[in-house]
Amino acid sequence: MIDQGTLSYFDGEAREYSPQRLKYAVEIINQLRRDDDSLVDIGCGTGNILEYIKNETGITELCGIDISPACLTSASVRTGCRTLRGSILDAEFVASLKGKFRFAVLSAVLHHLVGKSRRESKNNALTAIRHSLRLVEDNGFLIILEPTYSTSLAMDLAFYVKKLGEKVTTGRTRILELINLGPPLVSYLSHHELKSMCNAVDHCEIIGYQIRQHQLSPLLKLALITRRATTTLVVHKKSG
């Protein structure tokens, strides 16, 4: 269940992105949190998001999950939290943690769960959302943050251009702001697709929603992209 190309990329180049993009998510957590809360960061990377959440919410029972041993070591040293190596697509791994957390964070992970095609990649994203909700106890919450793009046709094109690039280069070459030839292969969703996936999961309800739109450059418009945003969804897992 662990894609070796993605694993090699993140083991060798664990990039950190600003945790400030989780500001809305942290505000929601602080509105909903209790004294005994627990939280898991799925795809925790080097732990900067966990560190930010710990500092901003006071939650101390934290866990980080990632496929990269190097990232998990960094996250553990940085936060002192428990870390586990595993894939959110691995049903057996997910079952071992069923209902263990009140909050789960899935930040900028879904577009990395690539398959052989766009359809398979989207199925992986839906599976990841379902599995993430299994980690959450009844009446708990899943927070998803994803870079989202429209149109879906443009993202289909970007996916297959990057996939073709895997055959011609092992390095990383930028040809547009969005399209980098070389690792890692990504599969971006639109905000409508992301919402639809969450709505497709039984006993769940989207209770919070934020879209932060970003300016489109002429190059992105040339690539048929009509919308670029960071989408945050707060999903409540109902009892039942």
C-alpha positions, 0 to 999 in steps of 0.5 A: 500500500506504500508507493515507493516513488512517493516514499523515496521522495519524502524520505529524501526531501521532506518539505515543510509548508506553512502551518498557518494554513491550518488557522481555520482548522485550529479555530474549529478545534478550539471551539469543539475541544475537551480537556481529554481530547486526542488528535492524529495527524495523518501524513504528519511529515516532519511534525510542524503541523503537529507542533502548531496544533499542540501550541495553539490548542493545548492538546497533548495526546497527539499521534503522527502517522506517515509512510516515511521513517525519516519524517517520523523521526523528525516529528517525534523529536520535534513534538515528543508525540507518538508516531506510527508508520503506515498508510491510510490506504492500508485497511488492516493498519486503519482497523488497528486504530479504529475509534482511537481519536476525537480529531483527525487531520488530513492535511495536503495528503489526498493529492499524493495518493496516486494510482495508475489512472486519475480514476484510481487516484480519486478512488484512493482519495475517497478510501483515505477519507473513509479510513480517516473517519474510522480512526475517529470515535463517534461524534468525533471530527475529521479535518481535511485541508487540500489544495484544490483546482478547477477544472477537472479536465485541466487536472486530468491533463496535468496528471497525465503530463506528469505521468509521462514525465516519469518516463523521461526524467528522474529529476524534477523539472518545472514547466509550469507553476503547477506542473513539475516533471519528475517526482512526486506524481500528484492528482489534484481534486476540485473543491466540488469533488472533495465535498462530494467525496465527504458527502458520499460517506455514511453517517457523516456531515460537513459542519465547517467549510472554508475556501481560500482562493488564490490568484491565477497567473497567466500561465495557469489560465493558459493551462485551462485552470479556472480556480486555485484554492486551499479548501478546508472541510470539517466533517462530523462523524455521527453516532451509528 
